Amino acid sequence: MGRYAVFLRGVNVGGINIKMADLRAALKTLPLATFSTLLASGNIACTAKASAPELKELVEALLRERFGYDAWVVVFTAAEVDAAIKACPYPADSPLLHSYITLSSEPGVLDELETLGSALEDTELVRIAPRALAWQAPVGGSLASPFSKLSAKAKYKSTTTTRNLRTLLKVRDALA
């Protein structure tokens, strides 16, 4: 039985609104041993007999069918979430900077983002795992930061999502 974090991309932003109660009701139809939703940004902590790729397919199909949008998720094992958090060189709480981790289903996509992002002015990126990239943005300016704008491009929609480090800590704790 595997312990997984499932990160929904673009939920409750950009017109895709899913109530967590509705998401929980939909998840009951999947072969999950346990699950919980965390925050309203689309984070699921669960256990399942399925592999991570199988779980990704199951959740994406469910979201598309039940909620009618082009759903994409990134699935990490509990160990991968923990390792990414431990490798992040940035603090979870800072009065000046938010710490983020961009997660991907495809390491090659992060290779591209890392290369392009490293060339951006005032941008520091740290590859903390094959499928995770850490970065920071000023408090109040996250969406306007150069890397946020880069990683939000449509070409990365199906394979990446970004979470605040504080959110990942809550997901890790829910998987414990």
C-alpha positions as CSV (number, residue, x, y, z in Angstrom):
1,M,0.0,0.0,0.0
2,G,1.5,3.3,-1.1
3,R,1.2,6.7,0.6
4,Y,0.8,9.5,-1.9
5,A,0.3,13.2,-2.2
6,V,-1.8,14.2,-5.2
7,F,-1.5,17.8,-6.3
8,L,-4.3,19.2,-8.5
9,R,-3.2,21.9,-10.9
10,G,-5.1,25.1,-11.2
11,V,-7.9,24.3,-8.7
12,N,-9.9,27.3,-7.3
13,V,-8.1,29.7,-9.6
14,G,-8.8,30.8,-13.1
15,G,-12.4,29.8,-13.1
16,I,-12.0,26.2,-12.0
17,N,-13.8,26.1,-8.8
18,I,-14.2,22.8,-6.9
19,K,-15.6,22.7,-3.4
20,M,-13.6,20.3,-1.2
21,A,-16.7,18.5,-0.1
22,D,-17.5,17.8,-3.7
23,L,-14.0,16.6,-4.3
24,R,-14.1,14.3,-1.3
25,A,-17.4,12.9,-2.5
26,A,-15.9,12.2,-5.9
27,L,-12.8,10.6,-4.4
28,K,-14.9,8.1,-2.6
29,T,-15.5,6.4,-6.0
30,L,-11.8,5.7,-6.4
31,P,-10.0,2.6,-5.0
32,L,-8.3,4.6,-2.3
33,A,-7.8,3.0,1.1
34,T,-7.8,6.4,2.9
35,F,-7.7,10.0,1.8
36,S,-8.0,13.5,3.0
37,T,-8.1,16.9,1.3
38,L,-6.0,19.7,2.5
39,L,-6.7,23.4,2.0
40,A,-8.7,24.6,-0.9
41,S,-5.9,24.5,-3.5
42,G,-6.3,20.9,-4.4
43,N,-4.0,18.8,-2.2
44,I,-4.9,15.2,-1.5
45,A,-3.1,12.8,1.0
46,C,-4.1,9.2,0.4
47,T,-3.1,5.6,0.5
48,A,-3.7,3.3,-2.4
49,K,-2.7,0.0,-3.9
50,A,-2.2,1.7,-7.2
51,S,1.2,2.9,-8.5
52,A,1.8,6.6,-8.7
53,P,1.2,6.6,-12.5
54,E,-2.0,4.6,-12.1
55,L,-3.2,7.0,-9.4
56,K,-2.4,10.0,-11.6
57,E,-4.6,8.5,-14.4
58,L,-7.4,7.6,-12.1
59,V,-7.6,11.1,-10.5
60,E,-7.3,13.0,-13.8
61,A,-10.1,10.9,-15.4
62,L,-12.3,11.4,-12.3
63,L,-11.8,15.1,-12.3
64,R,-12.4,15.4,-16.0
65,E,-15.6,13.4,-15.8
66,R,-17.0,14.7,-12.6
67,F,-16.0,18.4,-12.9
68,G,-15.7,18.9,-16.6
69,Y,-12.3,20.5,-17.0
70,D,-9.0,19.5,-18.5
71,A,-7.6,18.2,-15.2
72,W,-3.9,17.6,-14.6
73,V,-2.3,16.3,-11.4
74,V,1.1,15.6,-10.1
75,V,1.6,12.6,-7.8
76,F,4.4,12.2,-5.3
77,T,5.1,9.5,-2.8
78,A,5.2,10.4,0.8
79,A,9.0,9.8,0.7
80,E,9.4,12.1,-2.3
81,V,7.4,14.9,-0.5
82,D,9.6,14.5,2.6
83,A,12.8,14.4,0.7
84,A,11.9,17.6,-1.3
85,I,11.1,19.4,2.0
86,K,14.3,18.4,3.6
87,A,16.3,19.4,0.5
88,C,14.7,22.9,0.3
89,P,17.3,25.5,1.3
90,Y,14.7,28.1,2.0
91,P,12.7,28.8,5.2
92,A,9.0,28.0,5.3
93,D,8.3,31.3,7.0
94,S,9.9,34.6,6.1
95,P,8.5,38.1,6.5
96,L,10.0,39.1,3.1
97,L,10.0,36.0,0.9
98,H,7.7,33.1,0.2
99,S,9.3,29.8,-0.5
100,Y,7.9,27.7,-3.3
101,I,8.4,24.3,-4.8
102,T,7.5,23.5,-8.4
103,L,6.6,19.9,-8.7
104,S,6.5,17.9,-12.0
105,S,5.4,14.6,-13.4
106,E,8.3,14.9,-15.9
107,P,11.9,15.6,-14.9
108,G,12.7,16.8,-18.5
109,V,10.1,19.6,-18.1
110,L,11.9,20.7,-14.9
111,D,15.2,20.6,-16.8
112,E,13.8,23.1,-19.3
113,L,12.3,25.3,-16.6
114,E,15.5,25.2,-14.6
115,T,17.5,26.3,-17.7
116,L,15.1,29.1,-18.7
117,G,14.5,30.2,-15.1
118,S,18.2,30.4,-14.3
119,A,18.6,33.0,-17.1
120,L,15.9,35.3,-15.5
121,E,17.0,38.4,-13.7
122,D,16.6,38.2,-9.9
123,T,15.7,34.5,-9.9
124,E,17.4,31.8,-7.9
125,L,16.4,28.2,-8.5
126,V,17.5,25.1,-6.7
127,R,16.9,21.7,-8.0
128,I,16.0,19.7,-4.9
129,A,14.9,16.5,-6.5
130,P,14.5,15.1,-10.0
131,R,10.9,16.3,-10.1
132,A,11.1,19.3,-7.7
133,L,12.6,22.8,-8.1
134,A,12.7,25.4,-5.2
135,W,12.5,29.1,-5.6
136,Q,11.4,32.2,-3.7
137,A,9.3,35.3,-4.5
138,P,8.7,38.5,-2.6
139,V,5.7,38.5,-0.2
140,G,2.8,40.1,-2.2
141,G,4.6,39.6,-5.5
142,S,4.5,35.9,-6.1
143,L,2.4,35.9,-9.2
144,A,4.3,38.8,-10.7
145,S,7.7,37.1,-10.2
146,P,9.6,36.2,-13.4
147,F,9.7,32.5,-12.6
148,S,6.0,32.4,-11.7
149,K,5.1,33.9,-15.0
150,L,7.4,31.4,-16.8
151,S,6.2,28.3,-15.1
152,A,2.5,29.4,-15.6
153,K,2.8,29.1,-19.3
154,A,0.3,26.8,-21.0
155,K,3.0,24.4,-22.2
156,Y,3.8,23.4,-18.6
157,K,0.1,23.0,-17.5
158,S,-0.1,19.2,-18.0
159,T,3.1,18.4,-16.1
160,T,3.8,20.9,-13.3
161,T,2.2,22.6,-10.3
162,T,3.6,24.9,-7.6
163,R,3.1,24.8,-3.9
164,N,4.2,27.1,-1.1
165,L,6.6,25.2,1.2
166,R,4.2,25.7,4.1
167,T,1.5,23.8,2.1
168,L,4.0,20.9,1.5
169,L,4.7,20.7,5.2
170,K,0.9,20.3,5.9
171,V,0.7,17.6,3.2
172,R,3.7,15.8,4.6
173,D,2.2,15.9,8.1
174,A,-1.1,14.5,6.7
175,L,0.8,11.6,5.2
176,A,2.6,10.7,8.4
